[in-house]
Every structure is written in C-alpha cells, then in structure tokens.
Amino acid sequence: MAVASLHHVQHALTNRIPENIPAHILGEFAVAACGGAVAFVFVSLICNRLRGSA
C-alpha cells in the first residue's frame, strides 16, 4: 500500500495522471496482492527449510 501511495504521489508531481483512474488503482492493488503472495511463499519456504534442518 505504501508503494502504491508513493506511486500516486509521483503521478501527481509529474502531472502524469492516468485516464482511467479506477482501473489504474485496481491494477496496482492486484499487482501488490500478487507480489505479497509471492513474498509469502518464499518466506514460508525459507522458514520450513530452517525448521526442518534444526
């Protein structure tokens, strides 16, 4: 959410506002959700390997 907020500030500062704002925001949320899911998978894999070797 913080990265998306910074991205929106960047849009405002550079005056590059997208035409379809709701679609742009929903797309960013979808990308953030997928990125969070991938990060969760990697953290889970690392934790499971560390727990299995201990």
Predicted model as a PDB file, atoms N, CA, C, CB and O in Angstrom, pLDDT in the B-factor column:
MODEL        1                                                                  
ATOM      1  N   MET A   1       0.823  -1.190   0.000  1.00 70.00           N  
ATOM      2  CA  MET A   1       0.000   0.000   0.000  1.00 70.00           C  
ATOM      3  C   MET A   1       0.869   1.256   0.000  1.00 70.00           C  
ATOM      4  CB  MET A   1      -0.937  -0.003   1.205  1.00 70.00           C  
ATOM      5  O   MET A   1       0.538   2.243  -0.657  1.00 70.00           O  
ATOM      6  N   ALA A   2       1.976   1.218   0.735  1.00 79.00           N  
ATOM      7  CA  ALA A   2       2.853   2.382   0.799  1.00 79.00           C  
ATOM      8  C   ALA A   2       3.482   2.655  -0.559  1.00 79.00           C  
ATOM      9  CB  ALA A   2       3.942   2.176   1.858  1.00 79.00           C  
ATOM     10  O   ALA A   2       3.604   3.809  -0.972  1.00 79.00           O  
ATOM     11  N   VAL A   3       3.880   1.594  -1.252  1.00 78.00           N  
ATOM     12  CA  VAL A   3       4.494   1.772  -2.568  1.00 78.00           C  
ATOM     13  C   VAL A   3       3.474   2.354  -3.546  1.00 78.00           C  
ATOM     14  CB  VAL A   3       5.049   0.426  -3.099  1.00 78.00           C  
ATOM     15  O   VAL A   3       3.808   3.226  -4.347  1.00 78.00           O  
ATOM     16  N   ALA A   4       2.247   1.877  -3.482  1.00 76.00           N  
ATOM     17  CA  ALA A   4       1.202   2.412  -4.369  1.00 76.00           C  
ATOM     18  C   ALA A   4       0.934   3.885  -4.054  1.00 76.00           C  
ATOM     19  CB  ALA A   4      -0.106   1.588  -4.231  1.00 76.00           C  
ATOM     20  O   ALA A   4       0.712   4.682  -4.965  1.00 76.00           O  
ATOM     21  N   SER A   5       0.952   4.246  -2.778  1.00 81.00           N  
ATOM     22  CA  SER A   5       0.742   5.645  -2.408  1.00 81.00           C  
ATOM     23  C   SER A   5       1.866   6.524  -2.935  1.00 81.00           C  
ATOM     24  CB  SER A   5       0.634   5.787  -0.889  1.00 81.00           C  
ATOM     25  O   SER A   5       1.615   7.615  -3.448  1.00 81.00           O  
ATOM     26  N   LEU A   6       3.104   6.058  -2.811  1.00 86.00           N  
ATOM     27  CA  LEU A   6       4.229   6.810  -3.354  1.00 86.00           C  
ATOM     28  C   LEU A   6       4.123   6.931  -4.876  1.00 86.00           C  
ATOM     29  CB  LEU A   6       5.554   6.142  -2.965  1.00 86.00           C  
ATOM     30  O   LEU A   6       4.479   7.956  -5.457  1.00 86.00           O  
ATOM     31  N   HIS A   7       3.633   5.876  -5.502  1.00 85.00           N  
ATOM     32  CA  HIS A   7       3.449   5.897  -6.952  1.00 85.00           C  
ATOM     33  C   HIS A   7       2.409   6.959  -7.334  1.00 85.00           C  
ATOM     34  CB  HIS A   7       3.013   4.498  -7.467  1.00 85.00           C  
ATOM     35  O   HIS A   7       2.575   7.654  -8.336  1.00 85.00           O  
ATOM     36  N   HIS A   8       1.348   7.083  -6.544  1.00 82.00           N  
ATOM     37  CA  HIS A   8       0.321   8.086  -6.826  1.00 82.00           C  
ATOM     38  C   HIS A   8       0.877   9.494  -6.628  1.00 82.00           C  
ATOM     39  CB  HIS A   8      -0.910   7.868  -5.927  1.00 82.00           C  
ATOM     40  O   HIS A   8       0.547  10.401  -7.392  1.00 82.00           O  
ATOM     41  N   VAL A   9       1.710   9.684  -5.616  1.00 89.00           N  
ATOM     42  CA  VAL A   9       2.344  10.984  -5.414  1.00 89.00           C  
ATOM     43  C   VAL A   9       3.238  11.310  -6.613  1.00 89.00           C  
ATOM     44  CB  VAL A   9       3.167  10.999  -4.094  1.00 89.00           C  
ATOM     45  O   VAL A   9       3.274  12.449  -7.079  1.00 89.00           O  
ATOM     46  N   GLN A  10       3.954  10.308  -7.102  1.00 91.00           N  
ATOM     47  CA  GLN A  10       4.803  10.509  -8.280  1.00 91.00           C  
ATOM     48  C   GLN A  10       3.965  10.929  -9.487  1.00 91.00           C  
ATOM     49  CB  GLN A  10       5.592   9.223  -8.604  1.00 91.00           C  
ATOM     50  O   GLN A  10       4.366  11.806 -10.252  1.00 91.00           O  
ATOM     51  N   HIS A  11       2.802  10.301  -9.653  1.00 88.00           N  
ATOM     52  CA  HIS A  11       1.904  10.704 -10.746  1.00 88.00           C  
ATOM     53  C   HIS A  11       1.500  12.167 -10.599  1.00 88.00           C  
ATOM     54  CB  HIS A  11       0.646   9.808 -10.776  1.00 88.00           C  
ATOM     55  O   HIS A  11       1.489  12.911 -11.580  1.00 88.00           O  
ATOM     56  N   ALA A  12       1.170  12.579  -9.382  1.00 88.00           N  
ATOM     57  CA  ALA A  12       0.724  13.953  -9.159  1.00 88.00           C  
ATOM     58  C   ALA A  12       1.856  14.951  -9.388  1.00 88.00           C  
ATOM     59  CB  ALA A  12       0.172  14.107  -7.743  1.00 88.00           C  
ATOM     60  O   ALA A  12       1.644  16.006  -9.984  1.00 88.00           O  
ATOM     61  N   LEU A  13       3.062  14.618  -8.915  1.00 94.00           N  
ATOM     62  CA  LEU A  13       4.182  15.546  -9.057  1.00 94.00           C  
ATOM     63  C   LEU A  13       4.624  15.710 -10.511  1.00 94.00           C  
ATOM     64  CB  LEU A  13       5.350  15.072  -8.220  1.00 94.00           C  
ATOM     65  O   LEU A  13       5.019  16.800 -10.924  1.00 94.00           O  
ATOM     66  N   THR A  14       4.558  14.634 -11.277  1.00 94.00           N  
ATOM     67  CA  THR A  14       4.983  14.701 -12.673  1.00 94.00           C  
ATOM     68  C   THR A  14       3.836  15.053 -13.608  1.00 94.00           C  
ATOM     69  CB  THR A  14       5.595  13.384 -13.092  1.00 94.00           C  
ATOM     70  O   THR A  14       4.030  15.158 -14.819  1.00 94.00           O  
ATOM     71  N   ASN A  15       2.628  15.239 -13.047  1.00 90.00           N  
ATOM     72  CA  ASN A  15       1.438  15.583 -13.824  1.00 90.00           C  
ATOM     73  C   ASN A  15       1.147  14.543 -14.904  1.00 90.00           C  
ATOM     74  CB  ASN A  15       1.608  16.958 -14.461  1.00 90.00           C  
ATOM     75  O   ASN A  15       0.754  14.891 -16.017  1.00 90.00           O  
ATOM     76  N   ARG A  16       1.340  13.271 -14.571  1.00 89.00           N  
ATOM     77  CA  ARG A  16       1.035  12.167 -15.482  1.00 89.00           C  
ATOM     78  C   ARG A  16      -0.115  11.350 -14.892  1.00 89.00           C  
ATOM     79  CB  ARG A  16       2.298  11.267 -15.722  1.00 89.00           C  
ATOM     80  O   ARG A  16       0.074  10.200 -14.494  1.00 89.00           O  
ATOM     81  N   ILE A  17      -1.287  11.936 -14.839  1.00 87.00           N  
ATOM     82  CA  ILE A  17      -2.464  11.296 -14.278  1.00 87.00           C  
ATOM     83  C   ILE A  17      -3.044  10.345 -15.333  1.00 87.00           C  
ATOM     84  CB  ILE A  17      -3.523  12.359 -13.824  1.00 87.00           C  
ATOM     85  O   ILE A  17      -3.280  10.763 -16.467  1.00 87.00           O  
ATOM     86  N   PRO A  18      -3.281   9.060 -14.976  1.00 87.00           N  
ATOM     87  CA  PRO A  18      -3.855   8.139 -15.958  1.00 87.00           C  
ATOM     88  C   PRO A  18      -5.301   8.517 -16.288  1.00 87.00           C  
ATOM     89  CB  PRO A  18      -3.792   6.694 -15.435  1.00 87.00           C  
ATOM     90  O   PRO A  18      -5.996   9.129 -15.477  1.00 87.00           O  
ATOM     91  N   GLU A  19      -5.736   8.146 -17.481  1.00 90.00           N  
ATOM     92  CA  GLU A  19      -7.099   8.476 -17.906  1.00 90.00           C  
ATOM     93  C   GLU A  19      -8.141   7.723 -17.090  1.00 90.00           C  
ATOM     94  CB  GLU A  19      -7.280   8.166 -19.387  1.00 90.00           C  
ATOM     95  O   GLU A  19      -9.110   8.313 -16.613  1.00 90.00           O  
ATOM     96  N   ASN A  20      -7.939   6.427 -16.934  1.00 92.00           N  
ATOM     97  CA  ASN A  20      -8.898   5.605 -16.202  1.00 92.00           C  
ATOM     98  C   ASN A  20      -8.323   5.329 -14.810  1.00 92.00           C  
ATOM     99  CB  ASN A  20      -9.204   4.265 -16.968  1.00 92.00           C  
ATOM    100  O   ASN A  20      -7.638   4.328 -14.601  1.00 92.00           O  
ATOM    101  N   ILE A  21      -8.606   6.215 -13.875  1.00 87.00           N  
ATOM    102  CA  ILE A  21      -8.012   6.137 -12.539  1.00 87.00           C  
ATOM    103  C   ILE A  21      -8.455   4.876 -11.782  1.00 87.00           C  
ATOM    104  CB  ILE A  21      -8.382   7.380 -11.733  1.00 87.00           C  
ATOM    105  O   ILE A  21      -7.597   4.206 -11.208  1.00 87.00           O  
ATOM    106  N   PRO A  22      -9.749   4.518 -11.750  1.00 90.00           N  
ATOM    107  CA  PRO A  22     -10.131   3.305 -11.013  1.00 90.00           C  
ATOM    108  C   PRO A  22      -9.443   2.038 -11.543  1.00 90.00           C  
ATOM    109  CB  PRO A  22     -11.638   3.124 -11.075  1.00 90.00           C  
ATOM    110  O   PRO A  22      -9.024   1.189 -10.757  1.00 90.00           O  
ATOM    111  N   ALA A  23      -9.328   1.911 -12.846  1.00 92.00           N  
ATOM    112  CA  ALA A  23      -8.667   0.734 -13.409  1.00 92.00           C  
ATOM    113  C   ALA A  23      -7.183   0.734 -13.046  1.00 92.00           C  
ATOM    114  CB  ALA A  23      -8.845   0.691 -14.942  1.00 92.00           C  
ATOM    115  O   ALA A  23      -6.607  -0.320 -12.780  1.00 92.00           O  
ATOM    116  N   HIS A  24      -6.576   1.899 -13.037  1.00 88.00           N  
ATOM    117  CA  HIS A  24      -5.159   2.012 -12.686  1.00 88.00           C  
ATOM    118  C   HIS A  24      -4.936   1.594 -11.232  1.00 88.00           C  
ATOM    119  CB  HIS A  24      -4.656   3.457 -12.912  1.00 88.00           C  
ATOM    120  O   HIS A  24      -4.006   0.845 -10.935  1.00 88.00           O  
ATOM    121  N   ILE A  25      -5.784   2.076 -10.335  1.00 84.00           N  
ATOM    122  CA  ILE A  25      -5.646   1.754  -8.913  1.00 84.00           C  
ATOM    123  C   ILE A  25      -5.927   0.274  -8.669  1.00 84.00           C  
ATOM    124  CB  ILE A  25      -6.596   2.624  -8.065  1.00 84.00           C  
ATOM    125  O   ILE A  25      -5.199  -0.368  -7.912  1.00 84.00           O  
ATOM    126  N   LEU A  26      -6.958  -0.275  -9.288  1.00 89.00           N  
ATOM    127  CA  LEU A  26      -7.256  -1.692  -9.103  1.00 89.00           C  
ATOM    128  C   LEU A  26      -6.132  -2.568  -9.661  1.00 89.00           C  
ATOM    129  CB  LEU A  26      -8.588  -2.047  -9.776  1.00 89.00           C  
ATOM    130  O   LEU A  26      -5.811  -3.610  -9.089  1.00 89.00           O  
ATOM    131  N   GLY A  27      -5.547  -2.152 -10.756  1.00 89.00           N  
ATOM    132  CA  GLY A  27      -4.408  -2.892 -11.303  1.00 89.00           C  
ATOM    133  C   GLY A  27      -3.224  -2.877 -10.351  1.00 89.00           C  
ATOM    134  O   GLY A  27      -2.555  -3.895 -10.173  1.00 89.00           O  
ATOM    135  N   GLU A  28      -2.962  -1.728  -9.739  1.00 85.00           N  
ATOM    136  CA  GLU A  28      -1.866  -1.654  -8.768  1.00 85.00           C  
ATOM    137  C   GLU A  28      -2.149  -2.538  -7.557  1.00 85.00           C  
ATOM    138  CB  GLU A  28      -1.643  -0.200  -8.319  1.00 85.00           C  
ATOM    139  O   GLU A  28      -1.245  -3.201  -7.049  1.00 85.00           O  
ATOM    140  N   PHE A  29      -3.385  -2.551  -7.098  1.00 86.00           N  
ATOM    141  CA  PHE A  29      -3.728  -3.416  -5.967  1.00 86.00           C  
ATOM    142  C   PHE A  29      -3.551  -4.886  -6.325  1.00 86.00           C  
ATOM    143  CB  PHE A  29      -5.167  -3.158  -5.515  1.00 86.00           C  
ATOM    144  O   PHE A  29      -3.082  -5.673  -5.503  1.00 86.00           O  
ATOM    145  N   ALA A  30      -3.922  -5.259  -7.540  1.00 90.00           N  
ATOM    146  CA  ALA A  30      -3.764  -6.650  -7.968  1.00 90.00           C  
ATOM    147  C   ALA A  30      -2.287  -7.029  -8.025  1.00 90.00           C  
ATOM    148  CB  ALA A  30      -4.424  -6.871  -9.343  1.00 90.00           C  
ATOM    149  O   ALA A  30      -1.910  -8.122  -7.603  1.00 90.00           O  
ATOM    150  N   VAL A  31      -1.458  -6.138  -8.540  1.00 89.00           N  
ATOM    151  CA  VAL A  31      -0.019  -6.406  -8.597  1.00 89.00           C  
ATOM    152  C   VAL A  31       0.550  -6.508  -7.187  1.00 89.00           C  
ATOM    153  CB  VAL A  31       0.714  -5.302  -9.394  1.00 89.00           C  
ATOM    154  O   VAL A  31       1.374  -7.383  -6.919  1.00 89.00           O  
ATOM    155  N   ALA A  32       0.128  -5.637  -6.290  1.00 87.00           N  
ATOM    156  CA  ALA A  32       0.603  -5.678  -4.906  1.00 87.00           C  
ATOM    157  C   ALA A  32       0.175  -6.970  -4.217  1.00 87.00           C  
ATOM    158  CB  ALA A  32       0.078  -4.467  -4.124  1.00 87.00           C  
ATOM    159  O   ALA A  32       0.950  -7.550  -3.456  1.00 87.00           O  
ATOM    160  N   ALA A  33      -1.047  -7.425  -4.475  1.00 90.00           N  
ATOM    161  CA  ALA A  33      -1.521  -8.663  -3.866  1.00 90.00           C  
ATOM    162  C   ALA A  33      -0.725  -9.865  -4.371  1.00 90.00           C  
ATOM    163  CB  ALA A  33      -3.012  -8.859  -4.153  1.00 90.00           C  
ATOM    164  O   ALA A  33      -0.360 -10.746  -3.593  1.00 90.00           O  
ATOM    165  N   CYS A  34      -0.462  -9.897  -5.665  1.00 93.00           N  
ATOM    166  CA  CYS A  34       0.336 -10.997  -6.226  1.00 93.00           C  
ATOM    167  C   CYS A  34       1.765 -10.960  -5.698  1.00 93.00           C  
ATOM    168  CB  CYS A  34       0.343 -10.930  -7.762  1.00 93.00           C  
ATOM    169  O   CYS A  34       2.343 -12.001  -5.384  1.00 93.00           O  
ATOM    170  N   GLY A  35       2.327  -9.775  -5.602  1.00 92.00           N  
ATOM    171  CA  GLY A  35       3.677  -9.642  -5.053  1.00 92.00           C  
ATOM    172  C   GLY A  35       3.738 -10.077  -3.597  1.00 92.00           C  
ATOM    173  O   GLY A  35       4.704 -10.719  -3.184  1.00 92.00           O  
ATOM    174  N   GLY A  36       2.737  -9.743  -2.829  1.00 92.00           N  
ATOM    175  CA  GLY A  36       2.669 -10.181  -1.433  1.00 92.00           C  
ATOM    176  C   GLY A  36       2.535 -11.683  -1.318  1.00 92.00           C  
ATOM    177  O   GLY A  36       3.134 -12.297  -0.435  1.00 92.00           O  
ATOM    178  N   ALA A  37       1.756 -12.279  -2.201  1.00 95.00           N  
ATOM    179  CA  ALA A  37       1.598 -13.739  -2.188  1.00 95.00           C  
ATOM    180  C   ALA A  37       2.913 -14.435  -2.527  1.00 95.00           C  
ATOM    181  CB  ALA A  37       0.504 -14.171  -3.179  1.00 95.00           C  
ATOM    182  O   ALA A  37       3.269 -15.432  -1.899  1.00 95.00           O  
ATOM    183  N   VAL A  38       3.627 -13.916  -3.508  1.00 96.00           N  
ATOM    184  CA  VAL A  38       4.919 -14.499  -3.884  1.00 96.00           C  
ATOM    185  C   VAL A  38       5.921 -14.347  -2.740  1.00 96.00           C  
ATOM    186  CB  VAL A  38       5.468 -13.832  -5.171  1.00 96.00           C  
ATOM    187  O   VAL A  38       6.661 -15.284  -2.440  1.00 96.00           O  
ATOM    188  N   ALA A  39       5.951 -13.181  -2.101  1.00 95.00           N  
ATOM    189  CA  ALA A  39       6.850 -12.975  -0.964  1.00 95.00           C  
ATOM    190  C   ALA A  39       6.503 -13.933   0.168  1.00 95.00           C  
ATOM    191  CB  ALA A  39       6.777 -11.516  -0.471  1.00 95.00           C  
ATOM    192  O   ALA A  39       7.405 -14.470   0.811  1.00 95.00           O  
ATOM    193  N   PHE A  40       5.216 -14.160   0.428  1.00 96.00           N  
ATOM    194  CA  PHE A  40       4.792 -15.086   1.472  1.00 96.00           C  
ATOM    195  C   PHE A  40       5.265 -16.499   1.166  1.00 96.00           C  
ATOM    196  CB  PHE A  40       3.269 -15.061   1.627  1.00 96.00           C  
ATOM    197  O   PHE A  40       5.693 -17.215   2.071  1.00 96.00           O  
ATOM    198  N   VAL A  41       5.196 -16.911  -0.094  1.00 97.00           N  
ATOM    199  CA  VAL A  41       5.645 -18.246  -0.481  1.00 97.00           C  
ATOM    200  C   VAL A  41       7.138 -18.406  -0.205  1.00 97.00           C  
ATOM    201  CB  VAL A  41       5.344 -18.508  -1.970  1.00 97.00           C  
ATOM    202  O   VAL A  41       7.562 -19.420   0.350  1.00 97.00           O  
ATOM    203  N   PHE A  42       7.927 -17.417  -0.586  1.00 96.00           N  
ATOM    204  CA  PHE A  42       9.369 -17.513  -0.370  1.00 96.00           C  
ATOM    205  C   PHE A  42       9.724 -17.519   1.112  1.00 96.00           C  
ATOM    206  CB  PHE A  42      10.079 -16.364  -1.064  1.00 96.00           C  
ATOM    207  O   PHE A  42      10.592 -18.282   1.536  1.00 96.00           O  
ATOM    208  N   VAL A  43       9.065 -16.680   1.900  1.00 96.00           N  
ATOM    209  CA  VAL A  43       9.330 -16.666   3.338  1.00 96.00           C  
ATOM    210  C   VAL A  43       8.915 -17.990   3.963  1.00 96.00           C  
ATOM    211  CB  VAL A  43       8.591 -15.497   4.018  1.00 96.00           C  
ATOM    212  O   VAL A  43       9.614 -18.495   4.841  1.00 96.00           O  
ATOM    213  N   SER A  44       7.806 -18.558   3.538  1.00 95.00           N  
ATOM    214  CA  SER A  44       7.366 -19.851   4.060  1.00 95.00           C  
ATOM    215  C   SER A  44       8.354 -20.952   3.705  1.00 95.00           C  
ATOM    216  CB  SER A  44       5.979 -20.199   3.520  1.00 95.00           C  
ATOM    217  O   SER A  44       8.663 -21.803   4.540  1.00 95.00           O  
ATOM    218  N   LEU A  45       8.850 -20.942   2.476  1.00 95.00           N  
ATOM    219  CA  LEU A  45       9.832 -21.946   2.077  1.00 95.00           C  
ATOM    220  C   LEU A  45      11.112 -21.856   2.912  1.00 95.00           C  
ATOM    221  CB  LEU A  45      10.166 -21.789   0.599  1.00 95.00           C  
ATOM    222  O   LEU A  45      11.662 -22.871   3.340  1.00 95.00           O  
ATOM    223  N   ILE A  46      11.570 -20.636   3.133  1.00 95.00           N  
ATOM    224  CA  ILE A  46      12.777 -20.453   3.935  1.00 95.00           C  
ATOM    225  C   ILE A  46      12.542 -20.910   5.367  1.00 95.00           C  
ATOM    226  CB  ILE A  46      13.222 -18.984   3.912  1.00 95.00           C  
ATOM    227  O   ILE A  46      13.389 -21.596   5.940  1.00 95.00           O  
ATOM    228  N   CYS A  47      11.421 -20.546   5.948  1.00 94.00           N  
ATOM    229  CA  CYS A  47      11.118 -20.971   7.319  1.00 94.00           C  
ATOM    230  C   CYS A  47      11.001 -22.478   7.432  1.00 94.00           C  
ATOM    231  CB  CYS A  47       9.834 -20.324   7.800  1.00 94.00           C  
ATOM    232  O   CYS A  47      11.496 -23.069   8.392  1.00 94.00           O  
ATOM    233  N   ASN A  48      10.352 -23.106   6.463  1.00 92.00           N  
ATOM    234  CA  ASN A  48      10.208 -24.557   6.512  1.00 92.00           C  
ATOM    235  C   ASN A  48      11.555 -25.258   6.375  1.00 92.00           C  
ATOM    236  CB  ASN A  48       9.261 -25.030   5.416  1.00 92.00           C  
ATOM    237  O   ASN A  48      11.783 -26.275   7.030  1.00 92.00           O  
ATOM    238  N   ARG A  49      12.446 -24.743   5.546  1.00 92.00           N  
ATOM    239  CA  ARG A  49      13.773 -25.354   5.410  1.00 92.00           C  
ATOM    240  C   ARG A  49      14.586 -25.175   6.666  1.00 92.00           C  
ATOM    241  CB  ARG A  49      14.521 -24.761   4.227  1.00 92.00           C  
ATOM    242  O   ARG A  49      15.283 -26.097   7.090  1.00 92.00           O  
ATOM    243  N   LEU A  50      14.509 -24.001   7.273  1.00 91.00           N  
ATOM    244  CA  LEU A  50      15.251 -23.768   8.513  1.00 91.00           C  
ATOM    245  C   LEU A  50      14.704 -24.621   9.646  1.00 91.00           C  
ATOM    246  CB  LEU A  50      15.198 -22.289   8.898  1.00 91.00           C  
ATOM    247  O   LEU A  50      15.476 -25.149  10.446  1.00 91.00           O  
ATOM    248  N   ARG A  51      13.417 -24.761   9.726  1.00 88.00           N  
ATOM    249  CA  ARG A  51      12.787 -25.570  10.772  1.00 88.00           C  
ATOM    250  C   ARG A  51      13.102 -27.049  10.569  1.00 88.00           C  
ATOM    251  CB  ARG A  51      11.261 -25.349  10.784  1.00 88.00           C  
ATOM    252  O   ARG A  51      13.302 -27.780  11.539  1.00 88.00           O  
ATOM    253  N   GLY A  52      13.147 -27.490   9.319  1.00 81.00           N  
ATOM    254  CA  GLY A  52      13.425 -28.892   9.032  1.00 81.00           C  
ATOM    255  C   GLY A  52      14.864 -29.279   9.315  1.00 81.00           C  
ATOM    256  O   GLY A  52      15.131 -30.434   9.646  1.00 81.00           O  
ATOM    257  N   SER A  53      15.806 -28.337   9.192  1.00 62.00           N  
ATOM    258  CA  SER A  53      17.206 -28.653   9.428  1.00 62.00           C  
ATOM    259  C   SER A  53      17.604 -28.473  10.882  1.00 62.00           C  
ATOM    260  CB  SER A  53      18.078 -27.797   8.555  1.00 62.00           C  
ATOM    261  O   SER A  53      18.687 -28.904  11.277  1.00 62.00           O  
ATOM    262  N   ALA A  54      16.757 -27.850  11.686  1.00 51.00           N  
ATOM    263  CA  ALA A  54      17.128 -27.607  13.097  1.00 51.00           C  
ATOM    264  C   ALA A  54      16.843 -28.798  13.965  1.00 51.00           C  
ATOM    265  CB  ALA A  54      16.389 -26.403  13.645  1.00 51.00           C  
ATOM    266  O   ALA A  54      17.095 -28.759  15.169  1.00 51.00           O  
TER     267      ALA A  54                                                      
ENDMDL                                                                          
END                                                                             
